[in-house]
Each structure stands twice: as structure tokens, then as C-alpha cells.
Amino acid sequence: MIDAEWWDYDSAEEMAEAVAGDIAYLIGQALEARGRAMVAFPGGSTPVPALKRLAAMPIEWADVTILPTDDRLVPVTDPMSNAGMLARMFLPKKARVIPLTAGESDPVMAGRAADERLADLQWPLDVAWLGVGEDGHTASIFPGPDFDAAIAGPKARRALGVRPDPLPADAPVPRVTLTGPTLATARVVTLVLSGTAKRKMLEQAIKQGASSTLPIGRLLAELDMDIDIHWCP
């Protein structure tokens, strides 16, 4: 079982402040060590307050490459686009934001195209900032026909098109996700979540480890590092 350190906060605002500070510190470490940083940030509503605080920090953003951990097969102008959200926040800061999709409608083709675009980047990620759903999915690694390939496919594969089954009600479209090996081999993995139901689910998934049926449990079981988990009610 992984060694997870839980950081509990009284409010979403307190958590956002702490998470933004931690991510800024990790980016600063990468910039000092290598002169560049590459990070993957989640979509959804939970990370938005922390992302806004992070974007306002005095970081050398021109030396930072940002990827979404996953994205939906929608135009970048669509409110459901994670790359679009990140671009609006970080492109004005001169960061490099690389989308996982490019107008494709077929998830298999979209995944192949994303994998090709990402191949020449300087891996591994410095930071993989993950969220988690109440059903245990993380990034867009869902139960479904593409689950095994997404969670434990070839380490050389960076991105994969996925077809969740069933499609999530809040965004019922296919996805492209960074693969489990790509996320798990980041220099630092941080998990941020809110709500009692998600915490109970995550605690159980961590206990189950590699035998977990939940994507987050399987992914965390692959880590060979400690992980910070940030949580608020």
C-alpha cells in the first residue's frame, strides 16, 4: 500500500491556497533544476480556484509546459474543453499549453494523434496533479472497453482515446487521457479532492491497492513514491 499523507482543510478556499502554493513550489524546483517544467493539470470544477491562484503567481511561465490530464472530444472553445480552460488562464502568462485533442471526433484516432504530438516532449512530467470522481475515475481513466489499455498499457504510449461505459452524465462524450504509466511516472503526483463520499471511496481504493476495481486504486498502486492528498469537506 502506498504511503499517503492527507492534508485536511476546513474550506475549499483554504485548500486552493495551499495547493496553489505547493504546485508553485514544485514548478520552481523543476525550473531551478532543469530550466524548464512540464506539468499536467486536471479539469472539472474542483481545481479552478487553485488554478486561478497559481496563474497569478510570479513564475517564469514561459519555461513551463502545461498539459491537461485528459480532455473531451469537443472544440477548444467549448465550455467542456479542459485545454480551453487552461489556455484562458495560462496563455496570457506566456506558458505553453498543449491540447490533447485537435478537432477529432473518433476517440481512437484522437488518441493516436495526441500520442504522436506528445512523443517529442521531454518526459517525465514534473508534476501530475490529479482529481478523482465519486466513481473512482481519475483523469479520463474510466471503466469500459479501454480501461486496461489506459491504466496499464505500454509505457511508451503517452495518450489514449477512451470510451467510458457508460458515458458520464455531465459530459457524455468520448475522451483522450494521459495514460496510467505516464501519470504514475511523474516526478511528483498530487491528488486533490473534496467531499466525504470521495474520501471514503479513495481510502477504500488505497487499501485495496492493485486488486482495486477502481481506476484511482489501480493507478495509485503503481506509484513508487509517497503522495500528498489534499481534501476538504
HUSULMO-V610506 format. One record per backbone hydrogen bond with DSSP energy under -1.0 kcal/mol. NH is the residue of the N-H (numbers start at 0). CO is the residue of the C=O. Records with the same first field share a line. If there is no record, write none. Layout:
BEGIN
NH: CO + CO
END
This chain:
BEGIN
4: 226
6: 228
8: 230
14: 10
15: 11
16: 12
17: 13
18: 14
19: 15
20: 16
21: 17
22: 18
23: 19
24: 20
25: 21
26: 22
27: 23
28: 24
29: 25
30: 26
31: 27
32: 28
33: 29
34: 30
36: 62
38: 64
39: 126
40: 66
50: 46
51: 47
52: 48
53: 49
54: 50
56: 53
58: 56
60: 58
62: 59
63: 60
64: 36
65: 95
66: 38
68: 40
70: 175
72: 173
73: 71
77: 74
80: 77
84: 80
85: 81
86: 82
87: 83
88: 84
89: 85
90: 86
93: 90
94: 89
95: 63
97: 65
109: 105
110: 106
111: 107
112: 108
113: 109
114: 110
115: 111
116: 112
117: 113
120: 117
122: 120
125: 37
126: 37
127: 187
128: 39
129: 189
132: 136
135: 132
140: 137
141: 139
146: 143
149: 145
150: 146
151: 147
152: 148
156: 153
159: 176
161: 174
164: 142
172: 170
174: 161
175: 70
176: 159
177: 68
178: 157
179: 149
182: 178
183: 179
184: 180
185: 182
186: 124
189: 127
190: 227
191: 129
192: 229
194: 231
198: 194
199: 195
200: 196
201: 197
202: 198
203: 199
204: 200
205: 201
206: 202
207: 203
208: 204
210: 207
211: 208
215: 135
217: 213
218: 214
219: 215
220: 216
221: 218
222: 219
226: 2
228: 4
229: 190
230: 6
231: 192
END
